[in-house]
Amino acid sequence: MTNIPMFLTWLRILAIPVLIVAFYMPGDEARFWATMVFMVAAWTDWLDGYLARKWNQTSGFGAFLDPVADKLIVAVALVMLAIDLQTLWVTIPVLVIISREIIISALREWMATEELSASVAVSNLGKWKTATQLGAITFLLYGQDFYGIPLKELGLVLLLVATALTLVSMMQYLNSAIRAVKEKNA
């Protein structure tokens, strides 16, 4: 932890048990605090990347750890929501999203061994997918109306949109990888 961006990445990992405890705390404020923990973690995801680039504090380890931290906290939140809400409208998207992350992580690792990492770089669609997921999780964690806005229902809609973006972006990554491998072997 030699710099602030790396510290923020570690902070996101350390926020995972705090998120779990907050979510399962007794009382009416539990969901509020779980939502706050998740929102701060989501914000640090953007902030650590921004600061690392601005201050030229990027590193190979940071490039590895940042997406790991993101995927861990998202997966934990999604699993908690699937357990809590117990509906196929949540469980199936959760399974699709987590499965996609495993598939794309494995694909990136394999493409790196083939020296084709650039062909599976993060796309703009992947960034939209992430933003939609983070919004959906935030609203579902809160799980109640906010000044008349039905956040749970909005979260469910966003989760379905995020799932569609997840599938489309996965197909883009797979197609890019197939093209790159074919070009390399041609």
N, C-alpha and C positions, 0 to 999 in steps of 0.2 A: 504494500500500500504506500507507494512512494509519491502519489499525486492525488489530487482531488477527484478526477474522473474515476480512477481505480477505486478510491474509497467509496464513491457513490455506487459503484457496481457491487462491491462487497456489502454495502449497506442494504441493497436490494435483496441479496441472498439472506442476510440476517433478519430482514423484515418478514420472511416466510413464517417462522414460528410465531412471530408477533401477530401476523394476520390470522393464523389458525386460532390462537388463543382468543383474540378479539372476536372472531366470528362465533365461537362457541361459548363466550361469556354469558352468564345469565343476565337477564335484564333487557330493558327496552333499548338501551343505547349500544348494545353489542354490534348490531349491523352498521350503525353509524361509524363506530370506531374501526371496524373491519374495512369499511369503504374508505375511510380516511387513510389508513395504512396502505391500501392498494393504490389509491390516487397518488400518494406521495411516491410510492415505488414506481408507478408509471411515469410520473414527472421526472424522476431521476434517470429513467431510461433515456429520455430525450436529452436531459441536461448533461449526463456524463459524456455522451457522444459529441454534443456541441462543444463542451469545454475541451475534450481531448483533441478535437480538430483545431479549435481556436488557439489553444496553447501549445499545439504540436506535441502533445503528450500521448500519442498513440503508441501501442506496443502489440506485439504478437500475442502476448498473454491476455492483454485487455481485449483484443479482437476475438479471442476464444471465449473469455469469461463473460463478456457482456451479453451475447445471445444465450448463453447457458443460464445466466441469472434471469433473463427475460422469460425464457421458456419454463424455468422452474416455478416462478411465482404465478405465471399464467396457468400452468397445468394444475398447480395446487388449488388455485381459486376455482378453476373449472370443475375439478373433482368435488370440491366442497359444495359447489352449487348443484351439481348433478345429484349428489347424495341428499342435499337439502330439499330440492324441488321435486325429485322423483317423477319426472315426466319424460316421455320420449322426445318431446320438443326441446329438451335440454340435453338429455343423455346422448342422443344420436349426434347432435352437433359437437358435443364435448369429445366423443370418440373420434369423430372425423378430424377435428382440429388437432388433437393430440397425436393421432396416427400420422397426419400430414407432417407434423413437426419431426417425428421420428424418421419418416421416409426422407424428407428433405435434408435432415442432418446427416443421415447415412449417405445420401447421394452426394452431398458436399464433400464428405470425407473421402468417398471413393473417387470423385472427380479430382480431388487434390492429389491422390496417388497417381492419377493419370496425367497430372500436370495440366488440368483443364479447369481450374478453379474459377477463372474469369467467366466461364460460360454459365455458372450457377450463382452469380453475384446477386445481391438483394435488388429487387426491382421496385419500381414505384407502386405496382399493384400489391406487392408484399407489404409495403409501408401502409397502404390503405387498409389492407387486411388487418394489420396489427392495430392500427388506430380504431378500427371498428370493433375488434375483439376487446380492446381495453375499455372502450365505451360501454359495450354490452356487459362486460364483467362488473364494471363500476355500478351500473344501474341495477343489475341483478343482485349484487352484494347488498346494496341499500334496500332493495326489495319492497319499497312502499312509495306511496305518492309523495311528491315534493311540491308543495303549493299547488295542488291540483293536477300536477303532471304525473301520469301513471308510469313511473320509472321502471317498474317490473315488466310491464307490457312492452314498453319501449326497448328495454333490455333484451326481451325475447325476440323482437323484430331485428334488432341489431345483431343478435347472435345468429339468426338465420342468414342475414346478409353476410356476416363474417364467415359463415360456413361456406356460402356460395363463393366468396372471394378466395377462401382457403382452397377449394377444389380447383378453381380456375388458375390460381397462382401455382398450384402443384403441377397442373398440366403444362403450364408455361415452363417451369423448371425442368420437368421431365423431357419435354420437346427440345429445349435448348441443350440438354445433356446428350440426348440421342443424336442431334445434329453435330455437336462437337465431337463425339466419339466417331461418328461416320466420317467426318472430315479428317480426323487424325488418322484413321485407318485406311483412307482412300489413297 
